[in-house]
């Protein structure tokens, strides 16, 4: 089975929906996870809204109806949307637009999977060092409030169960550095996943896969802390697939060359699942500043 994760970069790059359509028609992943998805119930909004308010950044337009457009591009998939912000177009801007913003999950119908349960949650609610972040005279940082959502699905493949989660990690103007907020976000993810595996019995014996744009890089304590969360196994036994399979970067040519880090997207798995992972790779031709991230499993 194939599971794919893509940060859409708001869906605004030319050819993005064509890429998704071809992905569903030809590669046919059993599960596709998307980050940076907008959903609007205002039919008067156009297909694209240009809000380029970040000078010097390679900004793309937003697609207010992206969730619906993804559904049209992926017929034969069941989908769920997990909002984290409503009324702002993006989590690094306080511009008001009638949209919700968050994550989306698509599961292919008629595949080998049987969906047992699914859940979504705002896993972090107090990240106040994000929007318009500035350092104050006393050395502390401040900014507008934000939130981060995640979603998880429990599926059965024959006699095996699998929990798959989709998330988008906190962003900070200070870059890819360790902050207390990121550790709190990890704990929120762990609680959401524990809720899914708890229905299946002993969590140490479960197959768990977390994918998404974590906004982490190798060497961060937050990344180590995440794979050591209890849901991935006892005694910090979770495994980072990027390191296990030698992935060094997940950013495409659209990501600014001036940025020092080429990582962001990661896969974290429970120790029990590692032998079932047969292949992990990225597609650098994805029309986004993030490469599509693929995991192949043989359960």
N, C-alpha and C positions, 0 to 999 in steps of 0.2 A: 504494500500500500504506500501511497505517496501523500505527504502532508506538506503544504506550501505556506509560507508567510511572506507578506509584502507590505511594506510601508508605502502607501499610495502617493505620498507627497501631495496630498490634497486632491489627487486625481487630475491635476491641471496640465500635465505634459502631453503634447500631441502624441497620439497613438496609444495612450495608456489603456483605454477601454478595448481597443483592438487587441492589445496584448493579452488582456484578461480573457477576452472571448476565445482567442486561439488556445490559451492555456486550458480552458474548460473543454474545448472541442478535441484537442489532440493529446495533451498529457493527462487530462482527466484526473487530477488529484482527488483523493477521497475527501480531504478536508483542506479548505483554503482560508487562511487567516489574514485579515486586513487591518492595518492601523491607519490613523489619520483619515477617517471616513466622516463625511458630513451627511446629514439627513434633514431635509426641510419639508414642512407641510404647507409652505407658501408657494402656490403654483405661479405666482407672478414673478418670482425670482428667475433670472435667466439661467442658461446652462452653466455659464461661468461668471464669476464676480472677481474683478481684478482689484485686490487690496494690497498693492505693493508698498508696504509701509516699513520695510527693512532695508534702508539704503546700503548698497554694496553687497547685499545678500542675493543669491540666485533664486529669487522668489518666483513661485508659479501661481496662477489664478486658483481659486477654490472652485469646486463644483458642488453647489449647494444640494443637488439631488443625487449625489454619488451613490448612496446606498441603493436607491431604486435603479440607477443605471447599472450597477454591478449585478443586481438581480436579473435585469434584462440580458446582460452579457453572459450570464451563467444559468440558462434554463436547465431544469432538472436538479437544481440544488435547493435545499432548505436553508434559510438564513436567519440569523439573529443579530440584533444591533445592541451595543452596550454604550450608551452615552456617558460622557464625563463632564461636559460643559454644554449648557444650553443658552443661546443668545449671543455667544461670541464666536467669531469665525475660526479662531485658532488659539492654542494655549499659550502663545507668546505675544498675544495682542488683545487689547480690551475693546476692539472695534465691535459694535453691535450689528449683527446680521441675524435674521430669523432662521437660524439653523441649530441643530444639535451636532455635537462633535464627539467622536469616540472610536470604538473598534467594531468590527463586523466579522462574523464567522459563517462560512458556507460549507455544508455537508452534502455530498453527492447522494442523491436518491438512487435506489436500485443498486447500490454498491454492496460490498461485503459487510458493511457496518450496520449494526443495530444500535440506535441511539437510546440509551437508558435514562439519561438526565442531562440537563444543561443549566447553567447558572451564570449570572453576570453581577458585578458589584463594583462600586467605587471603592477601590482598595486604598486610596490615599486621599485625604480631604483637607489637609492643613498645610500644603506646600506653599508657604507664603513668600518664598524667595525665588519667584519665577517671573511673573509678568513685570516688565519695567523695573527689573531688579537693580538696586543701587546700594552702595555702601555708605553707611551713616558715619558721622564724625567719631562715634564711639567704637567704630570698627565692626559693628554688626551690619547685617544685610536686611533689606526689606523689599517688599514688592506686593503685587496684587495676589489675591487668593486664586487657587487653582485646584484641580483634582485629577486623579488618574483612575481609569477603569480597567477591568480585566474581565475575561469571560472564559468559561471552561465547559467542556462537554465530556461525558462519560459514554464510551461506546464499547460494544462487544464485537469481537472478531472471532467467530467460532466460539471456542471455550475460553478465550482470553479477553480480559478487560483492559481498557486503555483510557486514561484521562489526558485530554489535550487542552492546553490553555493558551490564550492569546492576550498579549498586553503591550502597552506602550509606556516606557519608563519616563521618569521626571527629567525635564530639561532645565539647565541652569546657565545663566550668562557667564558663570565662572568656569564653564566647560565640564569636561569629564573628570571630575574630582569627587572625592568622598564627602558627602554631607549627611548629617543625621537624618534628613528627610528621606534619603534613598534607602537607609536601613529600615525606616518605618514602612516605606513602600514594600520592601521585601517581606516584611511581616504580614502586611495585608494580603499579598499574593499567597503566602503560606496558609493563611486562614481560609481563603477562598478554595484553594486546592484541597485542604484538609476536609472541607465540607463535602467534596466530591468523593474522595477516597474513603472517607468514613462510612459511606454507604456500602462499601465493598468488603469491609473487614479490616484486617491488620494492614496499616498503611505501609509498613516496611516491606510488604509483599506485593505492592501494586506497581503497575506500569504507568509512569507519569512523564509527560512531555510538555515543556513550556517553551513557546517560541514568541518572538516579537522583537521590536525595536526597543531594547532596554535602555538605550542611551548610556551604556557602560563601555569600558574598554578593558583589555587585559591589564592586570596589575592593580585594578581598583579593589579595595577591601569589600565594597558593596557587591561585586561579582562573586567573590569567594563566599561572602556571607549568604548570598542567595542560594548557591548550590549546596550550602550546609544546612539549609532549612529542613526541618524534620520530615516534610512531605516527600523529600527525595531519597530518604533512607536514613538509617541510624548512623551516628558518628560522622556526620558531614560527608556522606558517601555519594552525593549527587555528582554528576559528570557534566562538564561543559563540552558540548559537541564541537565547538569551534576548535578547541585545543585537541580534542580526541582525533579530529579529522584534518587538522592542519590548516584551517581557514584563517587567513591573516587579515582580510579586509572584506567588508560588505558594502562599500560605497562605490557607486558608479561614476562615470565621467561627469555627471551632472552635479556632483558634490563639489563645492568650491575647493580648488587646488590649494588655497591658502590655509585651509583647515588642517591642523596637525594630525588628527586621528582619522583613520580609515575604517574603524570598527564602529558598530552600534547595534547590529542585529545578532542575537545569540540564540542557541538552543541549549536548554538544561534538561537533563533526563535523570530519572531515578536509576540507582545502580542496577536494579533488576532488569531494566529495559535495555541496557547497553548491548547485550549480545544480539538483540533483535534488530538493532540499527545497522543496516547494510550499506548505506551511502548517505553522505551529507555534502551538499554543493550549493553554489550560488550562481545566478544568471546575471552577469554584468551588463547584459543588453536590455535590462528592464527599463522602460521609460519612467524612471523615478530616480531620485538621488540615492535610493536604497536598492540594492540588488534583491531579487526574489530569492528566498532561502528555502531550500528543499531538503526534506528528510524522507528517506525510504526505509520502510520497516518490513520485516518478515516475522509476523507473530504466529 
